[in-house]
Amino acid sequence: MTSASAGNEPPFREEDAPLLRKLIAKRMVESKLRNPHFYLTVDVDVEKLVAMRQTLNAGREKKISYNDLILKAVASILQRHPECNASYVEDKIRYYSEVNICLAVSVEGGLLTPTVRECDKKSIIQISEEASTLVEKARTKKLRPKEGLGGTFTVSNLGMFGIEEFAAIINPPQSLILAVGAIRSTPVVRDGRVEVGTRMKITLSCDHKAVDGAIAAGFLAELKALLENPAQLES
């Protein structure tokens, strides 16, 4: 740790960045430089999703989160869009046979991305239990290396901090990351009348090397439709 003041710069204190922060800095710079990002945002009507969560959590001690429902929805849509469950590697597109979804988890010194493997084959309750365990392991520094590897898609949720909308940086070598904003009450127009609606903005960051706009838009449109009519998630 050093303290200094040079020229017109105000006094400052320096200390070595934690190893995790150095790794994140390196990977994120590489991602922005090597992956031509583009971004797609939709506003989702989540009234039915909110009601569904309330029903699922009735009588449950360990509550299912909105993030659990979003993971299930993303996994379901990725089943039908293998071109979005892929990476661009050395002039080849690598299509993954497993749907392994990473969770962006804030920890001391940085960010970790534990992975729910074969997320498409698991029920909402299974996803909820596994995700909760992985998050706890990440925050208590008990995450095993293999539990943070093998991801094919990442979900980053800042809604719990009141962030309504943001664009995330792709987690290489993946091609897509979904940024989830806060659920909010907002005026909406229905049948020519202004009413109070329940909405959530989601933004898809895409690597243009692997995915084109129309493909990503199709994926996001199906995800929006499923979140707005989530009954299928229970199957």
Buried (B, 14 or more C-beta within 10 A) or exposed (E): EEEEEEEEEEEEEEEEEEEBEEEBEEBBEEBEEEBEBBEBBBBBBBBBBBEBBEEBBEEEEEEBBBBBBBBBBBBBBBEEBEBBBBBBEEEEEBEBEBBBBBBBBBBEBBBBBBBBBEBBEBEBBBBBBBBBBBBEBBBEEEBEEEBBEEBBBBBBBBBEEEBBBBBBBBBBBBBBBBBBBBBBEEEBEEEEEEEEBBBBBBBBBBBBBBBEEEBBBBBBEBBBBBBEEBEEBEE
